[in-house]
């Protein structure tokens, strides 16, 4: 991720790396379909909360927010979402807003607008 993109908000940090196009494509292959699927990881340390229940709740909320955005996420990215210690008092709508902001800054979202799903 040294060559990737890094963005921060008050509750989350995002690291993203775009895959390079595979050079060994057949001539008739569609470029969009040949890209790897986007992989997303969520990391949360014990600095956020000593209790696993709280950490798992935060991860579930982030996964649910990402599930709403999944149809609009571009292919070919590796994304790591790092949860900051201030996220303990964050609620679902704040996670949704911050994720949308981060993914838009990195230009991973294609045509997603929060009003269309909520």
N, CA, C and O atoms as CSV, one atom per row, in Angstrom:
chain,resi,resn,atom,element,x,y,z
A,1,UNK,N,N,0.805,-1.197,0.000
A,1,UNK,CA,C,0.000,0.000,0.000
A,1,UNK,C,C,0.851,1.266,0.000
A,1,UNK,O,O,0.314,2.362,0.159
A,2,UNK,N,N,2.148,1.142,-0.172
A,2,UNK,CA,C,2.995,2.322,-0.249
A,2,UNK,C,C,2.667,3.152,-1.481
A,2,UNK,O,O,2.810,4.375,-1.462
A,3,UNK,N,N,2.229,2.498,-2.550
A,3,UNK,CA,C,1.883,3.206,-3.776
A,3,UNK,C,C,0.402,3.544,-3.828
A,3,UNK,O,O,-0.065,4.131,-4.804
A,4,UNK,N,N,-0.331,3.188,-2.806
A,4,UNK,CA,C,-1.774,3.376,-2.800
A,4,UNK,C,C,-2.183,4.764,-2.345
A,4,UNK,O,O,-1.367,5.678,-2.231
A,5,UNK,N,N,-3.479,4.888,-2.089
A,5,UNK,CA,C,-4.089,6.146,-1.684
A,5,UNK,C,C,-4.501,6.024,-0.222
A,5,UNK,O,O,-5.007,4.985,0.203
A,6,UNK,N,N,-4.282,7.089,0.543
A,6,UNK,CA,C,-4.670,7.107,1.953
A,6,UNK,C,C,-5.554,8.319,2.206
A,6,UNK,O,O,-5.231,9.437,1.807
A,7,UNK,N,N,-6.669,8.077,2.874
A,7,UNK,CA,C,-7.593,9.156,3.237
A,7,UNK,C,C,-8.064,8.924,4.667
A,7,UNK,O,O,-8.134,7.785,5.128
A,8,UNK,N,N,-8.386,10.011,5.366
A,8,UNK,CA,C,-8.805,9.933,6.766
A,8,UNK,C,C,-10.062,10.750,7.004
A,8,UNK,O,O,-10.292,11.768,6.351
A,9,UNK,N,N,-10.872,10.290,7.946
A,9,UNK,CA,C,-11.958,11.076,8.517
A,9,UNK,C,C,-11.803,10.986,10.031
A,9,UNK,O,O,-10.820,10.431,10.524
A,10,UNK,N,N,-12.753,11.521,10.759
A,10,UNK,CA,C,-12.603,11.534,12.215
A,10,UNK,C,C,-12.732,10.144,12.844
A,10,UNK,O,O,-12.170,9.902,13.912
A,11,UNK,N,N,-13.471,9.220,12.193
A,11,UNK,CA,C,-13.668,7.890,12.764
A,11,UNK,C,C,-12.951,6.782,12.003
A,11,UNK,O,O,-12.683,5.722,12.570
A,12,UNK,N,N,-12.638,7.007,10.734
A,12,UNK,CA,C,-12.100,5.946,9.889
A,12,UNK,C,C,-10.908,6.441,9.085
A,12,UNK,O,O,-10.784,7.630,8.792
A,13,UNK,N,N,-10.040,5.508,8.737
A,13,UNK,CA,C,-8.959,5.766,7.788
A,13,UNK,C,C,-9.086,4.719,6.686
A,13,UNK,O,O,-9.460,3.577,6.953
A,14,UNK,N,N,-8.777,5.101,5.460
A,14,UNK,CA,C,-8.921,4.191,4.332
A,14,UNK,C,C,-7.612,4.141,3.563
A,14,UNK,O,O,-6.995,5.172,3.296
A,15,UNK,N,N,-7.196,2.941,3.212
A,15,UNK,CA,C,-6.031,2.729,2.363
A,15,UNK,C,C,-6.507,1.935,1.161
A,15,UNK,O,O,-7.135,0.889,1.316
A,16,UNK,N,N,-6.212,2.425,-0.038
A,16,UNK,CA,C,-6.713,1.774,-1.247
A,16,UNK,C,C,-5.597,1.651,-2.269
A,16,UNK,O,O,-4.752,2.536,-2.406
A,17,UNK,N,N,-5.614,0.536,-2.981
A,17,UNK,CA,C,-4.638,0.274,-4.033
A,17,UNK,C,C,-5.377,-0.270,-5.241
A,17,UNK,O,O,-6.116,-1.249,-5.132
A,18,UNK,N,N,-5.185,0.354,-6.384
A,18,UNK,CA,C,-5.824,-0.072,-7.630
A,18,UNK,C,C,-4.940,-1.112,-8.290
A,18,UNK,O,O,-3.730,-0.916,-8.410
A,19,UNK,N,N,-5.543,-2.236,-8.727
A,19,UNK,CA,C,-4.799,-3.267,-9.444
A,19,UNK,C,C,-4.468,-2.777,-10.845
A,19,UNK,O,O,-5.260,-2.077,-11.476
A,20,UNK,N,N,-3.305,-3.147,-11.316
A,20,UNK,CA,C,-2.936,-2.842,-12.692
A,20,UNK,C,C,-3.620,-3.823,-13.622
A,20,UNK,O,O,-3.926,-4.950,-13.231
A,21,UNK,N,N,-3.857,-3.401,-14.838
A,21,UNK,CA,C,-4.489,-4.257,-15.848
A,21,UNK,C,C,-3.600,-5.466,-16.120
A,21,UNK,O,O,-2.379,-5.336,-16.209
A,22,UNK,N,N,-4.202,-6.622,-16.248
A,22,UNK,CA,C,-3.454,-7.835,-16.569
A,22,UNK,C,C,-2.956,-7.747,-18.011
A,22,UNK,O,O,-3.759,-7.506,-18.913
A,23,UNK,N,N,-1.661,-7.934,-18.256
A,23,UNK,CA,C,-1.139,-7.791,-19.617
A,23,UNK,C,C,-1.503,-8.950,-20.545
A,23,UNK,O,O,-1.467,-8.781,-21.763
A,24,UNK,N,N,-1.850,-10.112,-20.012
A,24,UNK,CA,C,-2.084,-11.291,-20.841
A,24,UNK,C,C,-3.573,-11.510,-21.092
A,24,UNK,O,O,-4.109,-12.573,-20.781
A,25,UNK,N,N,-4.234,-10.511,-21.650
A,25,UNK,CA,C,-5.653,-10.636,-21.955
A,25,UNK,C,C,-5.840,-11.042,-23.407
A,25,UNK,O,O,-5.124,-10.556,-24.282
A,26,UNK,N,N,-6.793,-11.925,-23.673
A,26,UNK,CA,C,-7.118,-12.202,-25.066
A,26,UNK,C,C,-7.672,-10.939,-25.719
A,26,UNK,O,O,-8.229,-10.079,-25.038
A,27,UNK,N,N,-7.522,-10.829,-27.021
A,27,UNK,CA,C,-7.912,-9.596,-27.699
A,27,UNK,C,C,-9.405,-9.308,-27.592
A,27,UNK,O,O,-9.791,-8.140,-27.553
A,28,UNK,N,N,-10.246,-10.313,-27.544
A,28,UNK,CA,C,-11.684,-10.097,-27.476
A,28,UNK,C,C,-12.215,-9.928,-26.068
A,28,UNK,O,O,-13.424,-9.776,-25.889
A,29,UNK,N,N,-11.352,-9.948,-25.061
A,29,UNK,CA,C,-11.809,-9.891,-23.668
A,29,UNK,C,C,-12.279,-8.487,-23.316
A,29,UNK,O,O,-11.686,-7.491,-23.728
A,30,UNK,N,N,-13.344,-8.435,-22.552
A,30,UNK,CA,C,-13.865,-7.164,-22.066
A,30,UNK,C,C,-12.994,-6.714,-20.890
A,30,UNK,O,O,-12.780,-7.477,-19.948
A,31,UNK,N,N,-12.496,-5.483,-20.942
A,31,UNK,CA,C,-11.574,-4.998,-19.913
A,31,UNK,C,C,-12.227,-4.927,-18.537
A,31,UNK,O,O,-11.582,-5.237,-17.535
A,32,UNK,N,N,-13.499,-4.524,-18.473
A,32,UNK,CA,C,-14.165,-4.395,-17.188
A,32,UNK,C,C,-14.333,-5.749,-16.511
A,32,UNK,O,O,-14.126,-5.868,-15.303
A,33,UNK,N,N,-14.700,-6.752,-17.265
A,33,UNK,CA,C,-14.916,-8.074,-16.691
A,33,UNK,C,C,-13.604,-8.766,-16.333
A,33,UNK,O,O,-13.595,-9.692,-15.522
A,34,UNK,N,N,-12.502,-8.328,-16.928
A,34,UNK,CA,C,-11.225,-8.980,-16.667
A,34,UNK,C,C,-10.560,-8.469,-15.390
A,34,UNK,O,O,-9.581,-9.059,-14.931
A,35,UNK,N,N,-11.073,-7.387,-14.811
A,35,UNK,CA,C,-10.500,-6.870,-13.575
A,35,UNK,C,C,-10.824,-7.797,-12.409
A,35,UNK,O,O,-11.865,-8.454,-12.383
A,36,UNK,N,N,-9.922,-7.834,-11.462
A,36,UNK,CA,C,-10.159,-8.613,-10.247
A,36,UNK,C,C,-11.310,-7.986,-9.467
A,36,UNK,O,O,-11.552,-6.784,-9.581
A,37,UNK,N,N,-12.012,-8.780,-8.685
A,37,UNK,CA,C,-13.048,-8.175,-7.839
A,37,UNK,C,C,-12.398,-7.318,-6.752
A,37,UNK,O,O,-11.255,-7.552,-6.360
A,38,UNK,N,N,-13.126,-6.348,-6.286
A,38,UNK,CA,C,-12.631,-5.497,-5.211
A,38,UNK,C,C,-12.630,-6.274,-3.902
A,38,UNK,O,O,-13.607,-6.938,-3.556
A,39,UNK,N,N,-11.520,-6.178,-3.185
A,39,UNK,CA,C,-11.396,-6.839,-1.883
A,39,UNK,C,C,-11.369,-5.756,-0.806
A,39,UNK,O,O,-10.667,-4.753,-0.932
A,40,UNK,N,N,-12.146,-5.977,0.254
A,40,UNK,CA,C,-12.247,-4.989,1.323
A,40,UNK,C,C,-11.951,-5.670,2.654
A,40,UNK,O,O,-12.511,-6.721,2.963
A,41,UNK,N,N,-11.064,-5.061,3.435
A,41,UNK,CA,C,-10.743,-5.558,4.767
A,41,UNK,C,C,-11.032,-4.487,5.807
A,41,UNK,O,O,-10.884,-3.294,5.541
A,42,UNK,N,N,-11.440,-4.914,6.974
A,42,UNK,CA,C,-11.719,-3.995,8.082
A,42,UNK,C,C,-10.815,-4.387,9.241
A,42,UNK,O,O,-10.785,-5.549,9.647
A,43,UNK,N,N,-10.083,-3.421,9.770
A,43,UNK,CA,C,-9.212,-3.697,10.903
A,43,UNK,C,C,-9.572,-2.760,12.054
A,43,UNK,O,O,-9.803,-1.565,11.866
A,44,UNK,N,N,-9.611,-3.337,13.239
A,44,UNK,CA,C,-9.959,-2.570,14.433
A,44,UNK,C,C,-9.114,-3.110,15.589
A,44,UNK,O,O,-9.115,-4.312,15.855
A,45,UNK,N,N,-8.405,-2.229,16.264
A,45,UNK,CA,C,-7.489,-2.680,17.312
A,45,UNK,C,C,-8.143,-2.598,18.683
A,45,UNK,O,O,-9.245,-2.070,18.834
A,46,UNK,N,N,-7.453,-3.123,19.664
A,46,UNK,CA,C,-7.941,-3.064,21.040
A,46,UNK,C,C,-7.862,-1.653,21.606
A,46,UNK,O,O,-8.393,-1.395,22.687
A,47,UNK,N,N,-7.212,-0.738,20.902
A,47,UNK,CA,C,-7.200,0.657,21.336
A,47,UNK,C,C,-8.596,1.268,21.224
A,47,UNK,O,O,-8.939,2.192,21.961
A,48,UNK,N,N,-9.394,0.744,20.297
A,48,UNK,CA,C,-10.765,1.238,20.139
A,48,UNK,C,C,-11.598,0.817,21.339
A,48,UNK,O,O,-12.292,1.639,21.938
A,49,UNK,N,N,-11.531,-0.456,21.688
A,49,UNK,CA,C,-12.251,-0.976,22.850
A,49,UNK,C,C,-11.604,-2.282,23.275
A,49,UNK,O,O,-11.210,-3.092,22.435
A,50,UNK,N,N,-11.497,-2.481,24.564
A,50,UNK,CA,C,-10.940,-3.743,25.063
A,50,UNK,C,C,-11.922,-4.891,24.862
A,50,UNK,O,O,-11.517,-6.052,24.795
A,51,UNK,N,N,-13.205,-4.571,24.767
A,51,UNK,CA,C,-14.227,-5.606,24.641
A,51,UNK,C,C,-14.458,-6.023,23.199
A,51,UNK,O,O,-14.657,-5.182,22.322
A,52,UNK,N,N,-14.430,-7.318,22.964
A,52,UNK,CA,C,-14.654,-7.843,21.617
A,52,UNK,C,C,-16.074,-7.562,21.135
A,52,UNK,O,O,-16.302,-7.427,19.933
A,53,UNK,N,N,-17.018,-7.474,22.048
A,53,UNK,CA,C,-18.408,-7.215,21.674
A,53,UNK,C,C,-18.527,-5.859,20.976
A,53,UNK,O,O,-19.204,-5.741,19.955
A,54,UNK,N,N,-17.877,-4.854,21.520
A,54,UNK,CA,C,-17.923,-3.512,20.937
A,54,UNK,C,C,-17.212,-3.498,19.588
A,54,UNK,O,O,-17.726,-2.932,18.623
A,55,UNK,N,N,-16.041,-4.113,19.515
A,55,UNK,CA,C,-15.297,-4.141,18.247
A,55,UNK,C,C,-16.086,-4.869,17.165
A,55,UNK,O,O,-16.128,-4.418,16.020
A,56,UNK,N,N,-16.709,-5.988,17.516
A,56,UNK,CA,C,-17.494,-6.739,16.536
A,56,UNK,C,C,-18.740,-5.971,16.097
A,56,UNK,O,O,-19.138,-6.061,14.936
A,57,UNK,N,N,-19.360,-5.219,17.006
A,57,UNK,CA,C,-20.519,-4.402,16.645
A,57,UNK,C,C,-20.124,-3.345,15.620
A,57,UNK,O,O,-20.850,-3.112,14.653
A,58,UNK,N,N,-18.983,-2.711,15.827
A,58,UNK,CA,C,-18.503,-1.696,14.889
A,58,UNK,C,C,-18.224,-2.326,13.529
A,58,UNK,O,O,-18.588,-1.759,12.499
A,59,UNK,N,N,-17.583,-3.491,13.517
A,59,UNK,CA,C,-17.312,-4.173,12.238
A,59,UNK,C,C,-18.604,-4.551,11.525
A,59,UNK,O,O,-18.693,-4.426,10.304
A,60,UNK,N,N,-19.606,-5.010,12.270
A,60,UNK,CA,C,-20.897,-5.356,11.658
A,60,UNK,C,C,-21.557,-4.131,11.039
A,60,UNK,O,O,-22.125,-4.218,9.950
A,61,UNK,N,N,-21.489,-2.992,11.721
A,61,UNK,CA,C,-22.086,-1.768,11.191
A,61,UNK,C,C,-21.374,-1.319,9.917
A,61,UNK,O,O,-22.021,-0.879,8.967
A,62,UNK,N,N,-20.051,-1.428,9.893
A,62,UNK,CA,C,-19.300,-1.037,8.700
A,62,UNK,C,C,-19.607,-1.982,7.550
A,62,UNK,O,O,-19.777,-1.535,6.415
A,63,UNK,N,N,-19.681,-3.283,7.822
A,63,UNK,CA,C,-20.027,-4.250,6.761
A,63,UNK,C,C,-21.421,-3.989,6.205
A,63,UNK,O,O,-21.634,-4.104,4.998
A,64,UNK,N,N,-22.370,-3.640,7.068
A,64,UNK,CA,C,-23.730,-3.348,6.610
A,64,UNK,C,C,-23.747,-2.099,5.726
A,64,UNK,O,O,-24.456,-2.061,4.720
A,65,UNK,N,N,-22.978,-1.088,6.094
A,65,UNK,CA,C,-22.900,0.121,5.274
A,65,UNK,C,C,-22.254,-0.187,3.924
A,65,UNK,O,O,-22.698,0.317,2.892
A,66,UNK,N,N,-21.211,-1.012,3.931
A,66,UNK,CA,C,-20.554,-1.385,2.674
A,66,UNK,C,C,-21.472,-2.220,1.793
A,66,UNK,O,O,-21.418,-2.118,0.567
A,67,UNK,N,N,-22.313,-3.044,2.407
A,67,UNK,CA,C,-23.251,-3.866,1.642
A,67,UNK,C,C,-24.214,-2.992,0.839
A,67,UNK,O,O,-24.588,-3.352,-0.277
A,68,UNK,N,N,-24.615,-1.856,1.393
A,68,UNK,CA,C,-25.492,-0.930,0.672
A,68,UNK,C,C,-24.789,-0.332,-0.536
A,68,UNK,O,O,-25.417,-0.093,-1.567
A,69,UNK,N,N,-23.493,-0.090,-0.414
A,69,UNK,CA,C,-22.730,0.551,-1.486
A,69,UNK,C,C,-22.142,-0.437,-2.479
A,69,UNK,O,O,-21.633,-0.028,-3.523
A,70,UNK,N,N,-22.201,-1.716,-2.181
A,70,UNK,CA,C,-21.519,-2.733,-2.980
A,70,UNK,C,C,-21.817,-2.679,-4.476
A,70,UNK,O,O,-20.882,-2.814,-5.265
A,71,UNK,N,N,-23.065,-2.489,-4.914
A,71,UNK,CA,C,-23.304,-2.446,-6.363
A,71,UNK,C,C,-22.618,-1.274,-7.064
A,71,UNK,O,O,-22.442,-1.304,-8.282
A,72,UNK,N,N,-22.232,-0.252,-6.319
A,72,UNK,CA,C,-21.646,0.946,-6.905
A,72,UNK,C,C,-20.124,0.993,-6.783
A,72,UNK,O,O,-19.501,1.938,-7.268
A,73,UNK,N,N,-19.516,-0.001,-6.149
A,73,UNK,CA,C,-18.065,-0.012,-5.953
A,73,UNK,C,C,-17.391,-0.570,-7.198
A,73,UNK,O,O,-17.766,-1.633,-7.694
A,74,UNK,N,N,-16.397,0.150,-7.698
A,74,UNK,CA,C,-15.665,-0.261,-8.900
A,74,UNK,C,C,-14.884,-1.541,-8.648
A,74,UNK,O,O,-14.523,-1.849,-7.512
A,75,UNK,N,N,-14.630,-2.279,-9.712
A,75,UNK,CA,C,-13.815,-3.492,-9.616
A,75,UNK,C,C,-12.336,-3.132,-9.644
A,75,UNK,O,O,-11.942,-2.063,-10.109
A,76,UNK,N,N,-11.526,-4.065,-9.127
A,76,UNK,CA,C,-10.082,-3.930,-9.253
A,76,UNK,C,C,-9.391,-3.177,-8.138
A,76,UNK,O,O,-8.286,-2.677,-8.347
A,77,UNK,N,N,-9.987,-3.072,-6.967
A,77,UNK,CA,C,-9.381,-2.351,-5.851
A,77,UNK,C,C,-9.110,-3.292,-4.685
A,77,UNK,O,O,-9.833,-4.269,-4.486
A,78,UNK,N,N,-8.071,-2.996,-3.920
A,78,UNK,CA,C,-7.842,-3.580,-2.599
A,78,UNK,C,C,-8.014,-2.438,-1.606
A,78,UNK,O,O,-7.314,-1.429,-1.691
A,79,UNK,N,N,-8.934,-2.590,-0.673
A,79,UNK,CA,C,-9.260,-1.513,0.259
A,79,UNK,C,C,-9.139,-2.039,1.686
A,79,UNK,O,O,-9.635,-3.119,2.004
A,80,UNK,N,N,-8.475,-1.264,2.540
A,80,UNK,CA,C,-8.395,-1.575,3.966
A,80,UNK,C,C,-8.995,-0.394,4.720
A,80,UNK,O,O,-8.592,0.753,4.527
A,81,UNK,N,N,-9.960,-0.692,5.576
A,81,UNK,CA,C,-10.595,0.330,6.403
A,81,UNK,C,C,-10.083,0.145,7.824
A,81,UNK,O,O,-10.244,-0.920,8.420
A,82,UNK,N,N,-9.463,1.193,8.359
A,82,UNK,CA,C,-8.906,1.166,9.712
A,82,UNK,C,C,-9.824,1.998,10.600
A,82,UNK,O,O,-10.082,3.169,10.318
A,83,UNK,N,N,-10.310,1.389,11.664
A,83,UNK,CA,C,-11.217,2.071,12.589
A,83,UNK,C,C,-10.381,2.783,13.647
A,83,UNK,O,O,-9.505,2.181,14.267
A,84,UNK,N,N,-10.659,4.067,13.846
A,84,UNK,CA,C,-9.936,4.861,14.834
A,84,UNK,C,C,-10.602,4.728,16.207
A,84,UNK,O,O,-11.782,4.388,16.291
A,85,UNK,N,N,-9.853,4.995,17.283
A,85,UNK,CA,C,-10.418,4.874,18.633
A,85,UNK,C,C,-11.637,5.765,18.886
A,85,UNK,O,O,-12.457,5.437,19.743
A,86,UNK,N,N,-11.775,6.864,18.177
A,86,UNK,CA,C,-12.929,7.749,18.375
A,86,UNK,C,C,-14.226,7.146,17.841
A,86,UNK,O,O,-15.301,7.690,18.093
A,87,UNK,N,N,-14.149,6.042,17.114
A,87,UNK,CA,C,-15.332,5.441,16.488
A,87,UNK,C,C,-16.236,4.729,17.476
A,87,UNK,O,O,-17.323,4.292,17.098
A,88,UNK,N,N,-15.832,4.601,18.699
A,88,UNK,CA,C,-16.632,3.868,19.680
A,88,UNK,C,C,-17.991,4.534,19.905
A,88,UNK,O,O,-18.978,3.836,20.140
A,89,UNK,N,N,-18.064,5.855,19.841
A,89,UNK,CA,C,-19.341,6.542,20.046
A,89,UNK,C,C,-20.060,6.844,18.731
A,89,UNK,O,O,-21.052,7.573,18.730
A,90,UNK,N,N,-19.589,6.307,17.638
A,90,UNK,CA,C,-20.171,6.545,16.316
A,90,UNK,C,C,-21.374,5.628,16.094
A,90,UNK,O,O,-21.380,4.488,16.558
A,91,UNK,N,N,-22.402,6.127,15.379
A,91,UNK,CA,C,-23.555,5.286,15.070
A,91,UNK,C,C,-23.547,4.903,13.582
A,91,UNK,O,O,-22.666,5.319,12.829
A,92,UNK,N,N,-24.528,4.114,13.180
A,92,UNK,CA,C,-24.559,3.559,11.824
A,92,UNK,C,C,-24.604,4.645,10.748
A,92,UNK,O,O,-23.884,4.554,9.753
A,93,UNK,N,N,-25.431,5.660,10.933
A,93,UNK,CA,C,-25.546,6.696,9.901
A,93,UNK,C,C,-24.241,7.476,9.742
A,93,UNK,O,O,-23.911,7.912,8.640
A,94,UNK,N,N,-23.503,7.652,10.828
A,94,UNK,CA,C,-22.205,8.321,10.736
A,94,UNK,C,C,-21.197,7.454,9.988
A,94,UNK,O,O,-20.407,7.968,9.195
A,95,UNK,N,N,-21.216,6.126,10.236
A,95,UNK,CA,C,-20.339,5.225,9.482
A,95,UNK,C,C,-20.673,5.276,7.996
A,95,UNK,O,O,-19.776,5.315,7.153
A,96,UNK,N,N,-21.966,5.276,7.677
A,96,UNK,CA,C,-22.398,5.330,6.283
A,96,UNK,C,C,-21.914,6.613,5.616
A,96,UNK,O,O,-21.417,6.583,4.491
A,97,UNK,N,N,-22.058,7.731,6.308
A,97,UNK,CA,C,-21.626,9.021,5.775
A,97,UNK,C,C,-20.108,9.058,5.580
A,97,UNK,O,O,-19.625,9.514,4.544
A,98,UNK,N,N,-19.361,8.580,6.570
A,98,UNK,CA,C,-17.901,8.633,6.483
A,98,UNK,C,C,-17.368,7.688,5.411
A,98,UNK,O,O,-16.428,8.032,4.695
A,99,UNK,N,N,-17.961,6.497,5.295
A,99,UNK,CA,C,-17.535,5.563,4.246
A,99,UNK,C,C,-17.811,6.132,2.862
A,99,UNK,O,O,-16.980,6.028,1.959
A,100,UNK,N,N,-18.991,6.735,2.703
A,100,UNK,CA,C,-19.317,7.349,1.416
A,100,UNK,C,C,-18.317,8.448,1.077
A,100,UNK,O,O,-17.859,8.548,-0.061
A,101,UNK,N,N,-17.980,9.269,2.065
A,101,UNK,CA,C,-17.023,10.353,1.865
A,101,UNK,C,C,-15.649,9.808,1.458
A,101,UNK,O,O,-15.038,10.304,0.511
A,102,UNK,N,N,-15.169,8.797,2.170
A,102,UNK,CA,C,-13.854,8.225,1.875
A,102,UNK,C,C,-13.813,7.568,0.500
A,102,UNK,O,O,-12.885,7.802,-0.274
A,103,UNK,N,N,-14.815,6.749,0.194
A,103,UNK,CA,C,-14.823,6.037,-1.086
A,103,UNK,C,C,-15.009,6.995,-2.259
A,103,UNK,O,O,-14.519,6.726,-3.356
A,104,UNK,N,N,-15.706,8.101,-2.046
A,104,UNK,CA,C,-15.855,9.107,-3.095
A,104,UNK,C,C,-14.534,9.833,-3.319
A,104,UNK,O,O,-14.165,10.101,-4.463
A,105,UNK,N,N,-13.820,10.154,-2.253
A,105,UNK,CA,C,-12.523,10.829,-2.376
A,105,UNK,C,C,-11.527,9.979,-3.149
A,105,UNK,O,O,-10.729,10.502,-3.927
A,106,UNK,N,N,-11.574,8.671,-2.933
A,106,UNK,CA,C,-10.644,7.755,-3.598
A,106,UNK,C,C,-11.140,7.400,-5.010
A,106,UNK,O,O,-10.419,6.779,-5.790
A,107,UNK,N,N,-12.376,7.803,-5.325
A,107,UNK,CA,C,-13.007,7.545,-6.626
A,107,UNK,C,C,-13.248,6.058,-6.860
A,107,UNK,O,O,-13.012,5.544,-7.953
A,108,UNK,N,N,-13.719,5.379,-5.824
A,108,UNK,CA,C,-14.065,3.965,-5.913
A,108,UNK,C,C,-15.547,3.801,-6.243
A,108,UNK,O,O,-15.935,2.813,-6.866
A,109,UNK,N,N,-16.377,4.759,-5.831
A,109,UNK,CA,C,-17.820,4.655,-6.054
A,109,UNK,C,C,-18.190,5.129,-7.453
A,109,UNK,O,O,-17.680,6.146,-7.923
A,110,UNK,N,N,-19.079,4.391,-8.119
A,110,UNK,CA,C,-19.590,4.757,-9.437
A,110,UNK,C,C,-21.059,5.117,-9.323
A,110,UNK,O,O,-21.905,4.225,-9.257
A,111,UNK,N,N,-21.381,6.394,-9.300
A,111,UNK,CA,C,-22.768,6.825,-9.339
A,111,UNK,C,C,-23.576,6.567,-8.096
A,111,UNK,O,O,-24.803,6.506,-8.173
A,112,UNK,N,N,-22.947,6.413,-6.962
A,112,UNK,CA,C,-23.681,6.172,-5.716
A,112,UNK,C,C,-24.101,7.505,-5.123
A,112,UNK,O,O,-23.296,8.431,-5.036
A,113,UNK,N,N,-25.355,7.604,-4.719
A,113,UNK,CA,C,-25.782,8.755,-3.929
A,113,UNK,C,C,-26.597,8.232,-2.764
A,113,UNK,O,O,-27.465,7.378,-2.944
A,114,UNK,N,N,-26.328,8.732,-1.588
A,114,UNK,CA,C,-26.924,8.208,-0.374
A,114,UNK,C,C,-28.438,8.331,-0.376
A,114,UNK,O,O,-29.124,7.479,0.189
A,115,UNK,N,N,-28.962,9.355,-0.989
A,115,UNK,CA,C,-30.398,9.556,-1.007
A,115,UNK,C,C,-31.141,8.480,-1.776
A,115,UNK,O,O,-32.323,8.249,-1.520
A,116,UNK,N,N,-30.480,7.819,-2.708
A,116,UNK,CA,C,-31.160,6.814,-3.515
A,116,UNK,C,C,-31.425,5.523,-2.747
A,116,UNK,O,O,-32.319,4.763,-3.119
A,117,UNK,N,N,-30.673,5.262,-1.689
A,117,UNK,CA,C,-30.839,4.013,-0.958
A,117,UNK,C,C,-31.528,4.190,0.386
A,117,UNK,O,O,-32.088,3.231,0.917
A,118,UNK,N,N,-31.501,5.385,0.944
A,118,UNK,CA,C,-32.072,5.580,2.286
A,118,UNK,C,C,-33.496,6.026,2.235
A,118,UNK,O,O,-34.116,6.232,3.278
